[in-house]
Amino acid sequence: MKKVRKAVIPAAGRGLRFLPATKAQPKEMLPIVDRPAIQYIIEEALDSGIEDILIITGQNKRSIEDHFDKSVELEKILKEQGKLNLLQEVQNIGRLTDLYYVRQKEPLGLGHAVYCARQFIGNEPFAVLLGDDLVRGTTPCLKQLLDLYGKVQSSVIAVMEVPREDVGKYGILDAAEESPGVYRVKDLVEKPPADSAPSRLAIMGRYIIEPRIFSILAGTRPGAGGEIQLTDALRVLCREQAVYGLAFQGKRYDVGDKMGYLKATVEFALARPDLAEGFREYLRSISLELFQK
């Protein structure tokens, strides 16, 4: 039985939706409470049993590497000041796992970013986690995909039914439900008009993919937006071998969108025992003020 050991996290995008905040810092480093978004993604991968992680970076992304590196000077200062809790937090980040990095030299799309991982992955199935999507739930989203992969031994895509007016924002599945929440994919369409979309099942930012995808990506031409789309390569893959969609359990936040980012910040803070009580009281107080206006 094949096991998924490696994950790829594309983090080369420019973060245009968050300008000017992302003019000089990666969007993946924008904090959700007190941790950058990409740290939640890496922790999800590790909690799901992934052993090796490759981050696809681009220009002006050096701070991602610095964040997960050991910081001798900072650790020394925290130790001297007796801030041992913070010292442990900083040390734990550096100990999360050994991370690997490859630079995507041109912003040619998600499909091209995944293609940059071919040497790292080799001939193994692998996971892809997009940094714009955070999922909070009892079982990590990626673990749910891996559990299904263990049964079907074929590529698995995380999906969620979206409102009709949002269909044009996502890759959409044409699929048949084989069991509750599990779909056999017949085709995929990147950002179709709502009136011609085959369904409302949208691809979310988690995948388990067979290595055949690399040879397909090598011949994939630019599609929507003039970029090499992973969805286009998955269309070819699903004609050659089984591809499944899984309606995962958990709440998804699009932290690449301003409103999604704000929702994630509020709800992640409310889930923190050290912040929940005071923050909830603050929200109550401003809610009263807003309703009184």
FIZA-206164 format. One record per residue (C-alpha): chain; x, z, y. Coordinates in Angstrom, 1 decimal. Layout:
N
<site ch="A" c1="X" c3="Z" c2="Y"/>
...
END
This chain:
293
<site ch="A" c1="0.0" c3="0.0" c2="0.0"/>
<site ch="A" c1="1.3" c3="-1.0" c2="3.4"/>
<site ch="A" c1="1.9" c3="1.8" c2="6.0"/>
<site ch="A" c1="1.9" c3="1.5" c2="9.7"/>
<site ch="A" c1="5.0" c3="3.2" c2="11.1"/>
<site ch="A" c1="5.6" c3="1.5" c2="14.4"/>
<site ch="A" c1="3.7" c3="1.2" c2="17.7"/>
<site ch="A" c1="4.1" c3="-1.0" c2="20.7"/>
<site ch="A" c1="3.0" c3="0.1" c2="24.2"/>
<site ch="A" c1="2.9" c3="-2.8" c2="26.8"/>
<site ch="A" c1="3.8" c3="-1.3" c2="30.1"/>
<site ch="A" c1="5.1" c3="-4.3" c2="32.1"/>
<site ch="A" c1="2.0" c3="-4.9" c2="34.3"/>
<site ch="A" c1="2.3" c3="-4.8" c2="38.1"/>
<site ch="A" c1="-0.7" c3="-2.4" c2="38.6"/>
<site ch="A" c1="-2.3" c3="-4.5" c2="41.3"/>
<site ch="A" c1="-5.6" c3="-2.6" c2="41.1"/>
<site ch="A" c1="-3.7" c3="0.5" c2="42.4"/>
<site ch="A" c1="-1.8" c3="-0.9" c2="45.3"/>
<site ch="A" c1="-0.3" c3="0.5" c2="47.4"/>
<site ch="A" c1="0.3" c3="3.5" c2="45.1"/>
<site ch="A" c1="2.0" c3="1.2" c2="42.6"/>
<site ch="A" c1="4.2" c3="-0.6" c2="45.1"/>
<site ch="A" c1="7.2" c3="1.5" c2="44.1"/>
<site ch="A" c1="6.1" c3="3.3" c2="40.9"/>
<site ch="A" c1="4.7" c3="2.1" c2="37.6"/>
<site ch="A" c1="0.9" c3="2.5" c2="37.2"/>
<site ch="A" c1="1.7" c3="4.1" c2="33.8"/>
<site ch="A" c1="3.3" c3="7.0" c2="35.7"/>
<site ch="A" c1="0.2" c3="7.8" c2="37.8"/>
<site ch="A" c1="-0.7" c3="11.4" c2="36.7"/>
<site ch="A" c1="-3.9" c3="12.5" c2="35.0"/>
<site ch="A" c1="-3.8" c3="16.1" c2="36.2"/>
<site ch="A" c1="-0.1" c3="16.9" c2="35.6"/>
<site ch="A" c1="1.0" c3="14.3" c2="33.0"/>
<site ch="A" c1="1.5" c3="10.6" c2="33.5"/>
<site ch="A" c1="-1.0" c3="8.4" c2="31.7"/>
<site ch="A" c1="1.6" c3="6.9" c2="29.4"/>
<site ch="A" c1="2.4" c3="10.4" c2="28.0"/>
<site ch="A" c1="-1.1" c3="10.7" c2="26.7"/>
<site ch="A" c1="-0.7" c3="7.4" c2="25.0"/>
<site ch="A" c1="2.5" c3="8.3" c2="23.3"/>
<site ch="A" c1="1.1" c3="11.7" c2="22.2"/>
<site ch="A" c1="-1.9" c3="9.9" c2="20.7"/>
<site ch="A" c1="0.5" c3="7.6" c2="18.7"/>
<site ch="A" c1="2.5" c3="10.6" c2="17.5"/>
<site ch="A" c1="-0.6" c3="12.6" c2="16.6"/>
<site ch="A" c1="-1.8" c3="9.6" c2="14.6"/>
<site ch="A" c1="1.4" c3="9.6" c2="12.4"/>
<site ch="A" c1="3.4" c3="6.8" c2="14.2"/>
<site ch="A" c1="7.1" c3="7.3" c2="13.7"/>
<site ch="A" c1="8.8" c3="4.7" c2="16.1"/>
<site ch="A" c1="7.5" c3="3.6" c2="19.5"/>
<site ch="A" c1="8.6" c3="0.6" c2="21.6"/>
<site ch="A" c1="7.7" c3="0.4" c2="25.2"/>
<site ch="A" c1="7.6" c3="-3.1" c2="26.8"/>
<site ch="A" c1="8.7" c3="-2.6" c2="30.4"/>
<site ch="A" c1="9.3" c3="-4.8" c2="33.4"/>
<site ch="A" c1="10.8" c3="-4.6" c2="36.8"/>
<site ch="A" c1="10.6" c3="-1.3" c2="38.7"/>
<site ch="A" c1="9.7" c3="0.6" c2="35.5"/>
<site ch="A" c1="12.9" c3="2.7" c2="35.2"/>
<site ch="A" c1="11.0" c3="5.9" c2="35.9"/>
<site ch="A" c1="9.3" c3="5.7" c2="32.5"/>
<site ch="A" c1="12.6" c3="5.9" c2="30.8"/>
<site ch="A" c1="13.7" c3="8.7" c2="33.0"/>
<site ch="A" c1="10.6" c3="10.7" c2="32.4"/>
<site ch="A" c1="11.1" c3="10.8" c2="28.6"/>
<site ch="A" c1="14.8" c3="11.3" c2="28.8"/>
<site ch="A" c1="16.6" c3="14.7" c2="28.9"/>
<site ch="A" c1="17.0" c3="16.0" c2="32.4"/>
<site ch="A" c1="20.0" c3="18.4" c2="32.3"/>
<site ch="A" c1="20.0" c3="19.1" c2="36.1"/>
<site ch="A" c1="16.3" c3="19.9" c2="36.2"/>
<site ch="A" c1="16.5" c3="22.1" c2="33.1"/>
<site ch="A" c1="19.4" c3="24.0" c2="34.6"/>
<site ch="A" c1="17.5" c3="24.7" c2="37.8"/>
<site ch="A" c1="14.4" c3="25.9" c2="36.0"/>
<site ch="A" c1="16.4" c3="28.2" c2="33.8"/>
<site ch="A" c1="18.3" c3="29.7" c2="36.7"/>
<site ch="A" c1="15.0" c3="30.3" c2="38.5"/>
<site ch="A" c1="13.4" c3="31.9" c2="35.5"/>
<site ch="A" c1="10.6" c3="29.3" c2="35.2"/>
<site ch="A" c1="10.7" c3="29.3" c2="31.5"/>
<site ch="A" c1="7.2" c3="27.9" c2="30.9"/>
<site ch="A" c1="8.1" c3="24.8" c2="33.0"/>
<site ch="A" c1="11.5" c3="24.6" c2="31.3"/>
<site ch="A" c1="9.8" c3="24.4" c2="27.9"/>
<site ch="A" c1="7.3" c3="21.7" c2="29.2"/>
<site ch="A" c1="10.2" c3="19.6" c2="30.4"/>
<site ch="A" c1="12.2" c3="20.1" c2="27.2"/>
<site ch="A" c1="9.2" c3="19.2" c2="25.0"/>
<site ch="A" c1="8.8" c3="15.8" c2="26.8"/>
<site ch="A" c1="12.4" c3="14.9" c2="25.9"/>
<site ch="A" c1="11.8" c3="15.9" c2="22.3"/>
<site ch="A" c1="8.6" c3="14.0" c2="21.8"/>
<site ch="A" c1="10.3" c3="11.2" c2="19.8"/>
<site ch="A" c1="13.0" c3="8.6" c2="20.0"/>
<site ch="A" c1="11.6" c3="5.8" c2="22.2"/>
<site ch="A" c1="12.9" c3="2.3" c2="22.4"/>
<site ch="A" c1="12.6" c3="-0.2" c2="25.3"/>
<site ch="A" c1="12.5" c3="-3.9" c2="25.7"/>
<site ch="A" c1="12.0" c3="-5.6" c2="29.1"/>
<site ch="A" c1="9.5" c3="-8.4" c2="29.5"/>
<site ch="A" c1="11.4" c3="-10.6" c2="31.9"/>
<site ch="A" c1="8.4" c3="-12.6" c2="33.2"/>
<site ch="A" c1="4.8" c3="-11.4" c2="33.5"/>
<site ch="A" c1="3.3" c3="-13.9" c2="31.1"/>
<site ch="A" c1="0.5" c3="-11.8" c2="29.7"/>
<site ch="A" c1="-0.4" c3="-9.3" c2="27.0"/>
<site ch="A" c1="0.3" c3="-11.8" c2="24.2"/>
<site ch="A" c1="3.8" c3="-12.5" c2="25.5"/>
<site ch="A" c1="4.4" c3="-8.7" c2="25.9"/>
<site ch="A" c1="3.5" c3="-8.2" c2="22.2"/>
<site ch="A" c1="5.7" c3="-11.1" c2="21.2"/>
<site ch="A" c1="8.7" c3="-9.4" c2="22.9"/>
<site ch="A" c1="8.4" c3="-6.7" c2="20.1"/>
<site ch="A" c1="9.0" c3="-9.1" c2="17.2"/>
<site ch="A" c1="12.6" c3="-8.0" c2="16.5"/>
<site ch="A" c1="11.6" c3="-4.3" c2="16.6"/>
<site ch="A" c1="8.6" c3="-4.7" c2="14.3"/>
<site ch="A" c1="10.1" c3="-7.2" c2="11.8"/>
<site ch="A" c1="7.7" c3="-8.0" c2="8.9"/>
<site ch="A" c1="5.5" c3="-4.8" c2="9.2"/>
<site ch="A" c1="2.0" c3="-4.1" c2="10.3"/>
<site ch="A" c1="2.1" c3="-2.3" c2="13.7"/>
<site ch="A" c1="0.0" c3="-0.6" c2="16.3"/>
<site ch="A" c1="-0.6" c3="-1.7" c2="19.9"/>
<site ch="A" c1="-1.8" c3="0.8" c2="22.5"/>
<site ch="A" c1="-2.6" c3="-0.2" c2="26.0"/>
<site ch="A" c1="-1.8" c3="2.2" c2="28.7"/>
<site ch="A" c1="-4.9" c3="1.6" c2="30.8"/>
<site ch="A" c1="-7.2" c3="3.0" c2="28.1"/>
<site ch="A" c1="-7.3" c3="6.7" c2="27.4"/>
<site ch="A" c1="-9.6" c3="8.0" c2="24.7"/>
<site ch="A" c1="-10.6" c3="11.7" c2="24.3"/>
<site ch="A" c1="-12.2" c3="12.9" c2="21.1"/>
<site ch="A" c1="-11.8" c3="15.1" c2="18.0"/>
<site ch="A" c1="-9.8" c3="12.5" c2="16.1"/>
<site ch="A" c1="-7.3" c3="10.3" c2="17.9"/>
<site ch="A" c1="-8.6" c3="6.8" c2="18.4"/>
<site ch="A" c1="-5.5" c3="5.3" c2="16.8"/>
<site ch="A" c1="-5.8" c3="7.6" c2="13.8"/>
<site ch="A" c1="-9.4" c3="6.3" c2="13.2"/>
<site ch="A" c1="-8.0" c3="2.7" c2="13.2"/>
<site ch="A" c1="-5.2" c3="3.7" c2="10.8"/>
<site ch="A" c1="-7.7" c3="5.3" c2="8.4"/>
<site ch="A" c1="-9.7" c3="2.1" c2="8.3"/>
<site ch="A" c1="-6.5" c3="0.1" c2="7.9"/>
<site ch="A" c1="-5.6" c3="2.2" c2="4.9"/>
<site ch="A" c1="-8.8" c3="1.0" c2="3.2"/>
<site ch="A" c1="-8.9" c3="-2.6" c2="4.2"/>
<site ch="A" c1="-5.1" c3="-3.4" c2="4.6"/>
<site ch="A" c1="-6.0" c3="-5.9" c2="7.3"/>
<site ch="A" c1="-5.8" c3="-6.0" c2="11.1"/>
<site ch="A" c1="-8.2" c3="-3.6" c2="12.9"/>
<site ch="A" c1="-9.3" c3="-3.7" c2="16.5"/>
<site ch="A" c1="-10.9" c3="-0.9" c2="18.5"/>
<site ch="A" c1="-14.3" c3="-2.0" c2="19.9"/>
<site ch="A" c1="-17.0" c3="-0.5" c2="22.0"/>
<site ch="A" c1="-20.4" c3="-1.9" c2="23.1"/>
<site ch="A" c1="-20.4" c3="-2.4" c2="26.8"/>
<site ch="A" c1="-23.2" c3="-3.2" c2="29.3"/>
<site ch="A" c1="-24.1" c3="-6.8" c2="29.7"/>
<site ch="A" c1="-22.8" c3="-7.0" c2="33.2"/>
<site ch="A" c1="-19.4" c3="-5.8" c2="32.0"/>
<site ch="A" c1="-19.0" c3="-8.4" c2="29.3"/>
<site ch="A" c1="-16.9" c3="-10.7" c2="31.5"/>
<site ch="A" c1="-14.2" c3="-8.1" c2="31.9"/>
<site ch="A" c1="-13.2" c3="-7.9" c2="28.2"/>
<site ch="A" c1="-12.3" c3="-9.8" c2="25.0"/>
<site ch="A" c1="-15.6" c3="-10.0" c2="23.1"/>
<site ch="A" c1="-16.2" c3="-10.1" c2="19.3"/>
<site ch="A" c1="-18.4" c3="-12.5" c2="17.3"/>
<site ch="A" c1="-18.7" c3="-10.3" c2="14.3"/>
<site ch="A" c1="-21.0" c3="-9.1" c2="11.4"/>
<site ch="A" c1="-21.5" c3="-5.4" c2="10.7"/>
<site ch="A" c1="-20.3" c3="-4.6" c2="7.2"/>
<site ch="A" c1="-20.9" c3="-0.9" c2="7.3"/>
<site ch="A" c1="-21.8" c3="1.6" c2="10.1"/>
<site ch="A" c1="-19.4" c3="1.0" c2="12.9"/>
<site ch="A" c1="-17.2" c3="-1.5" c2="11.0"/>
<site ch="A" c1="-17.4" c3="-5.2" c2="11.8"/>
<site ch="A" c1="-15.9" c3="-8.3" c2="10.1"/>
<site ch="A" c1="-14.6" c3="-10.5" c2="12.9"/>
<site ch="A" c1="-15.6" c3="-14.2" c2="12.9"/>
<site ch="A" c1="-14.3" c3="-15.1" c2="16.3"/>
<site ch="A" c1="-13.1" c3="-13.6" c2="19.6"/>
<site ch="A" c1="-13.6" c3="-14.8" c2="23.2"/>
<site ch="A" c1="-11.6" c3="-13.7" c2="26.2"/>
<site ch="A" c1="-13.8" c3="-12.7" c2="29.2"/>
<site ch="A" c1="-16.8" c3="-14.9" c2="28.5"/>
<site ch="A" c1="-19.8" c3="-15.2" c2="30.9"/>
<site ch="A" c1="-22.5" c3="-12.8" c2="29.9"/>
<site ch="A" c1="-25.0" c3="-15.5" c2="29.2"/>
<site ch="A" c1="-22.7" c3="-17.2" c2="26.6"/>
<site ch="A" c1="-21.0" c3="-14.1" c2="25.1"/>
<site ch="A" c1="-21.5" c3="-13.8" c2="21.3"/>
<site ch="A" c1="-22.1" c3="-10.0" c2="21.6"/>
<site ch="A" c1="-21.5" c3="-7.0" c2="23.7"/>
<site ch="A" c1="-18.7" c3="-5.7" c2="21.4"/>
<site ch="A" c1="-15.7" c3="-5.4" c2="23.7"/>
<site ch="A" c1="-12.1" c3="-5.0" c2="22.6"/>
<site ch="A" c1="-10.6" c3="-1.7" c2="23.8"/>
<site ch="A" c1="-6.9" c3="-1.0" c2="24.1"/>
<site ch="A" c1="-6.0" c3="-0.1" c2="20.5"/>
<site ch="A" c1="-5.0" c3="-2.5" c2="17.7"/>
<site ch="A" c1="-3.5" c3="-2.5" c2="14.2"/>
<site ch="A" c1="-2.0" c3="-6.0" c2="13.7"/>
<site ch="A" c1="-0.4" c3="-7.8" c2="10.8"/>
<site ch="A" c1="3.0" c3="-9.3" c2="11.6"/>
<site ch="A" c1="1.7" c3="-12.9" c2="11.1"/>
<site ch="A" c1="0.6" c3="-12.6" c2="14.8"/>
<site ch="A" c1="4.2" c3="-13.2" c2="16.0"/>
<site ch="A" c1="4.4" c3="-16.8" c2="14.5"/>
<site ch="A" c1="0.9" c3="-17.4" c2="16.0"/>
<site ch="A" c1="2.0" c3="-16.1" c2="19.4"/>
<site ch="A" c1="5.0" c3="-18.3" c2="19.4"/>
<site ch="A" c1="2.7" c3="-21.3" c2="19.5"/>
<site ch="A" c1="0.0" c3="-19.9" c2="21.7"/>
<site ch="A" c1="-0.5" c3="-21.7" c2="25.1"/>
<site ch="A" c1="-1.5" c3="-19.9" c2="28.3"/>
<site ch="A" c1="-5.2" c3="-19.2" c2="28.4"/>
<site ch="A" c1="-7.4" c3="-17.1" c2="30.8"/>
<site ch="A" c1="-5.6" c3="-16.3" c2="34.0"/>
<site ch="A" c1="-2.7" c3="-18.6" c2="33.1"/>
<site ch="A" c1="-1.4" c3="-16.0" c2="30.7"/>
<site ch="A" c1="-0.6" c3="-15.9" c2="27.0"/>
<site ch="A" c1="-3.6" c3="-13.9" c2="25.7"/>
<site ch="A" c1="-3.4" c3="-11.7" c2="22.6"/>
<site ch="A" c1="-7.1" c3="-12.4" c2="22.1"/>
<site ch="A" c1="-6.3" c3="-16.2" c2="21.6"/>
<site ch="A" c1="-3.8" c3="-15.4" c2="18.9"/>
<site ch="A" c1="-6.2" c3="-13.0" c2="17.2"/>
<site ch="A" c1="-8.7" c3="-15.8" c2="17.1"/>
<site ch="A" c1="-6.3" c3="-17.8" c2="15.0"/>
<site ch="A" c1="-5.4" c3="-14.8" c2="12.9"/>
<site ch="A" c1="-9.1" c3="-14.1" c2="12.0"/>
<site ch="A" c1="-9.4" c3="-17.6" c2="10.6"/>
<site ch="A" c1="-6.5" c3="-17.0" c2="8.2"/>
<site ch="A" c1="-7.1" c3="-13.5" c2="7.1"/>
<site ch="A" c1="-9.6" c3="-10.6" c2="7.5"/>
<site ch="A" c1="-9.7" c3="-8.9" c2="10.9"/>
<site ch="A" c1="-12.0" c3="-5.9" c2="11.4"/>
<site ch="A" c1="-13.5" c3="-4.3" c2="14.5"/>
<site ch="A" c1="-14.1" c3="-0.5" c2="14.5"/>
<site ch="A" c1="-16.5" c3="1.2" c2="16.8"/>
<site ch="A" c1="-14.4" c3="4.3" c2="17.3"/>
<site ch="A" c1="-15.6" c3="7.9" c2="18.0"/>
<site ch="A" c1="-14.6" c3="9.3" c2="21.4"/>
<site ch="A" c1="-14.9" c3="8.8" c2="25.1"/>
<site ch="A" c1="-12.8" c3="6.0" c2="26.7"/>
<site ch="A" c1="-11.5" c3="6.0" c2="30.2"/>
<site ch="A" c1="-10.2" c3="2.9" c2="32.0"/>
<site ch="A" c1="-7.5" c3="4.5" c2="34.0"/>
<site ch="A" c1="-6.4" c3="1.1" c2="35.4"/>
<site ch="A" c1="-9.6" c3="1.2" c2="37.4"/>
<site ch="A" c1="-10.0" c3="3.6" c2="40.4"/>
<site ch="A" c1="-13.4" c3="4.9" c2="39.3"/>
<site ch="A" c1="-12.2" c3="5.3" c2="35.7"/>
<site ch="A" c1="-9.1" c3="7.0" c2="36.9"/>
<site ch="A" c1="-11.1" c3="9.5" c2="38.9"/>
<site ch="A" c1="-13.4" c3="10.3" c2="36.0"/>
<site ch="A" c1="-10.5" c3="10.8" c2="33.7"/>
<site ch="A" c1="-8.8" c3="13.2" c2="36.1"/>
<site ch="A" c1="-12.0" c3="15.3" c2="36.5"/>
<site ch="A" c1="-12.9" c3="15.4" c2="32.9"/>
<site ch="A" c1="-9.4" c3="16.0" c2="31.6"/>
<site ch="A" c1="-9.0" c3="18.9" c2="34.1"/>
<site ch="A" c1="-12.3" c3="20.4" c2="32.9"/>
<site ch="A" c1="-11.0" c3="20.3" c2="29.3"/>
<site ch="A" c1="-7.9" c3="22.4" c2="30.3"/>
<site ch="A" c1="-8.4" c3="26.2" c2="29.7"/>
<site ch="A" c1="-6.0" c3="27.0" c2="32.6"/>
<site ch="A" c1="-8.0" c3="24.9" c2="35.1"/>
<site ch="A" c1="-11.6" c3="24.6" c2="33.8"/>
<site ch="A" c1="-13.2" c3="27.8" c2="35.3"/>
<site ch="A" c1="-11.8" c3="27.4" c2="38.8"/>
<site ch="A" c1="-12.2" c3="23.7" c2="38.9"/>
<site ch="A" c1="-15.8" c3="23.8" c2="37.6"/>
<site ch="A" c1="-16.7" c3="26.4" c2="40.3"/>
<site ch="A" c1="-15.1" c3="24.1" c2="43.0"/>
<site ch="A" c1="-17.2" c3="21.1" c2="41.7"/>
<site ch="A" c1="-20.4" c3="23.3" c2="41.9"/>
<site ch="A" c1="-19.6" c3="24.3" c2="45.5"/>
<site ch="A" c1="-19.1" c3="20.7" c2="46.7"/>
<site ch="A" c1="-22.1" c3="19.5" c2="44.7"/>
<site ch="A" c1="-24.3" c3="21.9" c2="46.6"/>
<site ch="A" c1="-22.8" c3="20.7" c2="49.9"/>
<site ch="A" c1="-23.4" c3="17.1" c2="49.1"/>
<site ch="A" c1="-27.1" c3="17.7" c2="48.1"/>
<site ch="A" c1="-27.7" c3="19.7" c2="51.2"/>
<site ch="A" c1="-26.5" c3="16.8" c2="53.5"/>
END
